[in-house]
Structure formats: structure tokens, C-alpha cells
């Protein structure tokens, strides 16, 4: 059977056009979808997004009393768009989704969609909303709400704590893809879930027309290599760890869901763009320059504790987390500050580099 090109909407021998609508064996065109470049009257969530490049796993800013900081979230999203980010991922692990209420998760997604839509570049910024839980019915419901709110795709983490086996994992993802109303990105992060989505399982899921990519955070190079080699040509592979971005791109992967792009969105876009253009020397230079930051973002506390501390030092958000997470202890904070100063993200005098200046720097890197 000829595979369908999910990027340009070409049609395979099974009659399915995965971007511009799906046509079944009965000849019925189930949706009338337009190309992503013409979004004026098209309901969001019906267009298959091109999942490549740098996607920021957005932090969720909070006010000092622990409430959702909508002003800081909007400012952070605007900065990301200005810096040329390829996509945004609200309500993932970095966004502290486990401690957000349903209403807050929906609000974060809605604010992200609304803020990105303020700029003419909206058509190229993909929003992949975190909707995964360890309850299939709840995940389907959350995915449907994300579709209604305007997300382009759903990031669905493997169910945690109840630890389903491979047969159960496959059934879970198929149910979400069938009934959730959005393209699905499988999020495989065994260190957090206790369950690995094995390559054979993922490759079967990749044949589903609405399962479009994987965020691979297994830390298993052999596994990622197998997936990159054997996946359908139109199935995306995104690195789930900043430090692995260059390696995944070198194996034919498509990009990264990045924590570091909260701090350096332009530079992460530049890394992915250089690899896509075949300029591996430039990609390697960017990777090597920012490797200390990649590592620092996971030192001294679990994600997103260090990155929130860094963004606070940069003057972008307050350093407020929800328990059980707590801010960095002072020795780790001092170490992180040294990395940020050495990288030029904060001034040696202790002052902060503004978001506008950071955006300009990102554009210079890409140039």
C-alpha cells in the first residue's frame, strides 16, 4: 500500500488524504479541509500540522500567591512567536500539568492559541496541547476540549502509575486518536511513567492516520534509531531531551520538544534549521554552545524547577512553582546563574537581559 504524504496532502492507494480530509471506501469525503496556508474560515484542529523544528514545552507562570499568571504567559508566548519558534506545547510536563486544574489547563491552552493568533505568523506556529492522563476516557475528553479551543494536535503521554502493557498502550492511543478529534503525538517518557512504548508498538501506531509523531524521551539511542529507520516516511520523530536533539536530527528525526527553548527559542530553531539544511557544522556549533544550558536545566531539581529559576533570573517570569515542587536551593541556583552568565543570558553585573534583546540575539544566530 502506498503511504500518504502527511505534509503535502497527497493521496495514497487507500484513498485517504490526511491533510485535506479523509475519504473512506464509501467514497465520502468526511471533511472539507483547506491547506494550512489558508486558515481564514477553517476550524482549527481539522488541519494536519507539519511537525518539524523546535517546539517549546512551555512553562506555566504563576503569581506569587500561586494563581495562573495570565499576563506573564501571554508575554512569554509573544516572545516565542517573535523569536520564530516553530511550535508551542502548553500543558506538558514542563507546564506542571499534574498540578493544574481542568479549568486551568483549558485556560492555558486557550490563552496560547489566542496570543499566537495576534500575529500574522499564526499560520506557521503549531500548537500541540498536552492532554494525556492515565485514564483513557479523561484523555479523550481533554483532547476534545483542546480541539475546541483551537489546538493543532495533542501531546499524549503514556499512561502512568497503572503501567499498561504494550497491548493496552496500543489500545489506549488508538482510542484517543479515533475519538479525540485531533492528530496525536505519542509522548514516550519511561522515567516518568514507568512504561516504555516499545518500537514495535509505536510503529504499529504510526500506521494510524491520526497518530502523526512521537516525542521520544526514552534516552535509548538504539530505540530511537530503530524508530527513525522503520517509521512511515510521513511520521514525525521529535527529540524529548534537548541534549539529544542533534543526535536525533542526525538519524533523520524532525525536531525537538524543547525545555531550553523557553530560554533560547531562536537558537533552538536555528539548530533544527541548520540540520534540515544539511549544515551539520553549524548545527554542531549551536549544540556545543548550548550544551551547558541543556544540562543545567536538569540539575539541582526536576524539570521545570531549574528552567523556571532561569527564566526568573532573565526577568521573564516569577520563580513560583506548585507543590510538591519547590524552588532551587541556593547552591544549585548559584551554579545555574553562572551558566546563564557565561552564556550571555544574564549580565555579569546581575542585571537581566530583556526579552526584546534575547529575540534580537536569536535572530542574529539564525542569520
C-alpha positions as CSV (number, residue, x, y, z in Angstrom):
1,X,0.0,0.0,0.0
2,X,1.3,3.5,-0.8
3,X,1.9,5.6,2.2
4,X,0.2,9.0,2.4
5,X,2.3,12.1,2.4
6,X,1.0,13.9,5.6
7,X,2.8,17.1,4.7
8,X,1.5,17.9,1.3
9,X,-1.8,16.1,1.4
10,X,-1.2,13.7,-1.5
11,X,-3.4,10.7,-1.7
12,X,-2.4,7.0,-1.4
13,X,-3.9,3.9,-2.8
14,X,-6.2,3.6,0.2
15,X,-8.0,6.8,-0.8
16,X,-7.1,8.7,2.4
17,X,-6.0,12.3,2.2
18,X,-4.7,13.1,5.7
19,X,-4.4,16.8,5.5
20,X,-7.3,17.9,3.3
21,X,-9.9,15.5,4.5
22,X,-10.3,11.7,4.7
23,X,-12.2,9.7,2.2
24,X,-13.4,6.3,3.1
25,X,-14.1,3.2,1.0
26,X,-17.7,4.5,0.5
27,X,-16.3,7.5,-1.4
28,X,-17.5,10.0,1.2
29,X,-15.3,13.0,1.8
30,X,-15.6,13.3,5.6
31,X,-14.2,16.8,6.0
32,X,-13.5,19.7,3.6
33,X,-10.1,20.9,4.7
34,X,-8.1,23.6,3.3
35,X,-4.3,23.9,3.2
36,X,-2.6,25.4,6.3
37,X,-1.6,28.5,4.4
38,X,-5.3,29.5,4.1
39,X,-6.7,29.4,7.5
40,X,-9.3,32.2,7.4
41,X,-12.5,30.1,7.7
42,X,-11.1,26.7,8.6
43,X,-11.9,25.2,12.0
44,X,-8.7,24.7,13.9
45,X,-8.0,21.1,14.8
46,X,-9.0,19.9,11.4
47,X,-5.7,20.6,9.7
48,X,-2.8,18.2,10.0
49,X,0.2,20.2,11.3
50,X,3.7,19.9,9.9
51,X,5.6,18.6,13.0
52,X,9.2,19.6,12.4
53,X,11.5,22.1,14.0
54,X,11.7,23.4,17.6
55,X,8.6,23.2,19.8
56,X,8.8,24.9,23.2
57,X,7.5,22.9,26.1
58,X,6.0,26.0,27.7
59,X,6.4,26.6,31.4
60,X,3.2,27.8,33.2
61,X,3.8,31.1,35.0
62,X,2.2,31.6,38.4
63,X,1.7,34.7,40.5
64,X,3.3,34.9,44.0
65,X,0.1,33.5,45.5
66,X,0.1,30.5,43.2
67,X,-2.6,31.6,40.7
68,X,-2.2,31.3,37.0
69,X,-0.2,34.4,35.8
70,X,-2.0,35.1,32.5
71,X,-0.1,38.3,31.8
72,X,3.3,36.6,32.1
73,X,2.0,33.6,30.0
74,X,0.9,36.0,27.2
75,X,4.2,37.8,27.3
76,X,6.2,34.6,27.1
77,X,4.1,33.3,24.2
78,X,4.5,36.6,22.3
79,X,8.3,36.4,22.8
80,X,8.3,32.9,21.5
81,X,6.5,33.9,18.3
82,X,8.8,36.9,17.8
83,X,11.8,34.6,18.1
84,X,10.4,32.5,15.3
85,X,9.5,29.3,17.2
86,X,8.0,26.5,15.1
87,X,5.6,25.3,17.7
88,X,4.4,25.6,21.3
89,X,3.4,22.8,23.7
90,X,1.3,24.1,26.6
91,X,0.3,21.9,29.5
92,X,3.0,19.3,29.2
93,X,5.4,18.2,32.0
94,X,7.3,21.5,31.8
95,X,4.0,23.3,32.2
96,X,3.3,21.5,35.5
97,X,0.1,19.9,34.1
98,X,-0.3,17.5,37.1
99,X,-1.0,20.4,39.4
100,X,-3.2,22.3,37.0
101,X,-7.0,22.0,37.4
102,X,-9.0,21.1,34.3
103,X,-10.2,24.7,34.1
104,X,-6.6,26.0,34.3
105,X,-5.4,23.6,31.6
106,X,-8.1,24.7,29.3
107,X,-7.3,28.3,30.1
108,X,-3.6,27.9,29.4
109,X,-4.4,26.3,26.0
110,X,-6.9,29.0,25.1
111,X,-4.5,31.8,26.1
112,X,-1.7,30.2,24.0
113,X,-4.0,29.9,20.9
114,X,-5.3,33.5,21.4
115,X,-1.9,35.0,21.9
116,X,-0.3,33.3,19.0
117,X,-3.2,34.4,16.7
118,X,-2.4,38.0,17.4
119,X,0.4,38.0,14.9
120,X,0.3,37.3,11.1
121,X,2.7,34.4,11.6
122,X,0.0,32.4,13.2
123,X,-0.3,30.0,10.3
124,X,3.2,28.6,10.8
125,X,3.2,28.2,14.6
126,X,1.8,24.8,15.6
127,X,0.2,24.4,19.0
128,X,0.4,20.9,20.4
129,X,-1.6,20.8,23.6
130,X,-0.8,18.3,26.4
131,X,-3.9,16.3,27.0
132,X,-2.6,12.9,28.3
133,X,-3.6,11.3,31.6
134,X,-3.6,7.7,32.9
135,X,-7.4,7.5,32.1
136,X,-8.3,6.9,28.5
137,X,-11.8,8.4,28.8
138,X,-10.4,11.5,30.5
139,X,-7.7,11.8,27.9
140,X,-10.2,11.7,25.1
141,X,-12.3,14.3,26.8
142,X,-9.3,16.6,27.3
143,X,-8.3,16.1,23.7
144,X,-11.7,17.1,22.5
145,X,-11.7,20.2,24.6
146,X,-8.2,21.1,23.2
147,X,-9.6,20.7,19.7
148,X,-12.5,23.0,20.5
149,X,-10.0,25.6,22.0
150,X,-8.0,25.6,18.7
151,X,-5.0,23.3,19.3
152,X,-3.5,21.7,16.2
153,X,-2.5,18.4,17.8
154,X,-2.4,16.7,21.2
155,X,0.6,15.5,23.1
156,X,-0.5,12.3,24.8
157,X,1.8,10.9,27.5
158,X,1.8,7.2,28.1
159,X,-0.5,6.3,31.0
160,X,1.5,6.5,34.2
161,X,1.1,4.6,37.6
162,X,-1.3,2.0,36.3
163,X,1.5,0.8,33.9
164,X,-0.4,-0.8,31.0
165,X,1.4,-3.4,28.9
166,X,2.1,-3.0,25.1
167,X,-1.4,-4.3,24.1
168,X,-3.1,-1.9,26.5
169,X,-0.9,1.0,25.4
170,X,-1.8,0.5,21.8
171,X,-5.5,0.3,22.6
172,X,-5.2,3.5,24.6
173,X,-3.6,5.5,21.8
174,X,-5.9,4.2,19.2
175,X,-8.9,5.2,21.2
176,X,-7.6,8.7,21.7
177,X,-6.8,9.0,18.0
178,X,-10.2,7.7,17.0
179,X,-12.3,9.8,19.3
180,X,-10.2,12.8,20.4
181,X,-10.7,14.9,17.4
182,X,-7.0,15.9,17.0
183,X,-3.8,14.4,15.5
184,X,-1.9,12.7,18.3
185,X,1.7,12.9,19.2
186,X,2.8,9.9,21.4
187,X,4.9,11.1,24.3
188,X,7.2,8.3,25.5
189,X,9.0,9.2,28.7
190,X,9.6,5.9,30.7
191,X,11.5,7.7,33.5
192,X,8.2,9.5,34.5
193,X,5.6,6.9,33.5
194,X,7.2,3.6,34.4
195,X,6.2,2.3,31.0
196,X,8.1,2.3,27.7
197,X,6.2,2.5,24.4
198,X,8.4,-0.1,22.6
199,X,9.4,0.4,18.9
200,X,7.2,-2.4,17.6
201,X,4.2,-0.9,19.3
202,X,4.9,2.6,18.2
203,X,5.5,1.6,14.6
204,X,2.1,-0.1,14.5
205,X,0.5,3.1,15.9
206,X,2.3,5.1,13.3
207,X,0.1,3.4,10.7
208,X,-2.9,5.1,12.2
209,X,-3.8,8.1,10.1
210,X,-4.3,10.4,13.1
211,X,-1.1,9.4,15.1
212,X,1.4,11.7,13.5
213,X,4.5,11.8,15.6
214,X,6.4,10.7,18.7
215,X,8.1,12.8,21.3
216,X,10.9,10.3,22.2
217,X,12.3,10.8,25.7
218,X,13.3,7.2,26.4
219,X,17.0,8.1,26.4
220,X,17.5,4.8,24.5
221,X,19.6,5.6,21.4
222,X,19.0,2.2,19.8
223,X,15.3,2.5,20.2
224,X,15.2,6.0,18.7
225,X,17.4,4.8,15.8
226,X,15.0,1.9,15.1
227,X,12.0,4.2,15.0
228,X,13.8,6.7,12.7
229,X,14.7,3.9,10.4
230,X,11.5,2.0,10.2
231,X,8.7,4.6,10.6
232,X,6.5,5.7,7.8
233,X,8.1,8.5,5.8
234,X,5.5,11.0,7.0
235,X,5.6,10.2,10.7
236,X,7.5,12.7,12.8
237,X,10.2,11.9,15.4
238,X,10.8,14.7,17.9
239,X,13.6,14.5,20.5
240,X,12.3,14.7,24.0
241,X,15.6,15.9,25.5
242,X,17.5,19.0,24.4
243,X,20.8,17.2,24.7
244,X,19.6,14.5,22.3
245,X,18.4,17.0,19.6
246,X,21.5,16.9,17.4
247,X,21.7,13.1,17.5
248,X,18.0,12.6,16.7
249,X,18.2,15.1,13.8
250,X,21.3,13.3,12.5
251,X,19.4,10.0,12.5
252,X,16.7,11.6,10.3
253,X,14.4,13.0,13.1
254,X,12.3,16.1,12.6
255,X,13.0,18.3,15.6
256,X,12.6,18.6,19.4
257,X,10.1,19.4,22.1
258,X,12.4,21.6,24.0
259,X,12.8,22.9,27.5
260,X,15.7,25.1,26.6
261,X,13.7,27.0,24.0
262,X,11.8,28.7,26.9
263,X,15.2,30.5,27.4
264,X,16.6,30.4,23.8
265,X,13.8,29.9,21.3
266,X,15.7,31.4,18.3
267,X,18.8,29.3,18.9
268,X,16.8,26.0,19.1
269,X,15.1,27.0,15.8
270,X,18.5,27.7,14.3
271,X,19.8,24.3,15.4
272,X,16.9,22.5,13.8
273,X,17.0,24.6,10.6
274,X,20.8,24.1,10.2
275,X,20.3,20.3,10.4
276,X,17.4,20.4,8.0
277,X,19.5,22.4,5.5
278,X,22.4,19.8,5.9
279,X,24.7,22.3,7.5
280,X,25.9,19.9,10.2
281,X,28.9,22.1,11.2
282,X,26.6,24.9,12.1
283,X,24.2,22.5,13.9
284,X,27.0,21.1,15.9
285,X,28.4,24.5,16.9
286,X,25.0,25.5,18.2
287,X,24.6,22.3,20.1
288,X,28.0,22.6,21.7
289,X,27.5,26.2,22.6
290,X,24.2,25.5,24.5
291,X,25.0,22.0,25.9
292,X,25.9,23.5,29.3
293,X,22.4,25.1,29.4
294,X,20.7,21.8,28.3
295,X,22.4,20.1,31.3
296,X,21.8,22.9,33.7
297,X,18.1,22.8,33.1
298,X,18.0,19.3,34.7
299,X,20.5,20.0,37.5
300,X,19.5,20.6,41.1
301,X,15.9,19.7,40.8
302,X,13.3,18.0,38.5
303,X,12.0,19.8,35.4
304,X,10.7,22.6,35.4
305,X,12.4,23.7,38.7
306,X,15.7,24.8,37.1
307,X,14.2,26.4,33.9
308,X,11.7,28.4,36.0
309,X,14.6,29.7,38.1
310,X,16.5,30.6,34.9
311,X,13.5,32.4,33.4
312,X,13.1,34.3,36.7
313,X,16.8,35.4,36.5
314,X,16.2,36.6,32.9
315,X,13.2,38.6,34.1
316,X,10.6,36.8,32.1
317,X,8.5,35.1,34.8
318,X,8.4,34.7,38.6
319,X,10.1,31.8,40.2
320,X,6.9,30.2,41.5
321,X,6.1,26.5,41.4
322,X,3.2,24.4,42.8
323,X,3.9,21.8,45.4
324,X,5.2,19.3,45.7
325,X,7.8,21.1,43.6
326,X,9.9,23.8,45.3
327,X,12.3,26.4,44.0
328,X,16.0,25.6,43.6
329,X,18.2,25.6,46.7
330,X,20.8,28.3,46.8
331,X,23.9,26.3,45.8
332,X,22.1,25.0,42.7
333,X,20.8,28.5,42.0
334,X,24.3,29.9,42.1
335,X,25.6,27.2,39.7
336,X,22.7,27.9,37.3
337,X,23.4,31.6,37.4
338,X,26.9,31.0,36.4
339,X,25.8,29.0,33.4
340,X,23.4,31.8,32.4
341,X,26.0,34.5,32.8
342,X,28.6,32.6,30.8
343,X,26.0,32.1,28.0
344,X,25.2,35.7,28.0
345,X,21.6,35.2,29.1
346,X,22.0,37.4,32.1
347,X,24.5,40.2,32.7
348,X,27.6,39.6,34.8
349,X,26.6,42.6,36.9
350,X,23.4,40.7,37.9
351,X,21.2,42.7,35.6
352,X,18.8,41.0,33.3
353,X,18.7,40.8,29.5
354,X,15.3,41.8,28.2
355,X,13.1,39.6,26.1
356,X,13.5,42.0,23.2
357,X,17.3,41.7,23.4
358,X,17.0,37.9,23.6
359,X,14.8,37.9,20.5
360,X,17.3,40.0,18.6
361,X,20.1,37.7,19.6
362,X,18.1,34.7,18.4
363,X,17.6,36.4,15.0
364,X,21.3,37.0,14.8
365,X,22.1,33.4,15.4
366,X,19.7,32.3,12.7
367,X,21.3,34.8,10.3
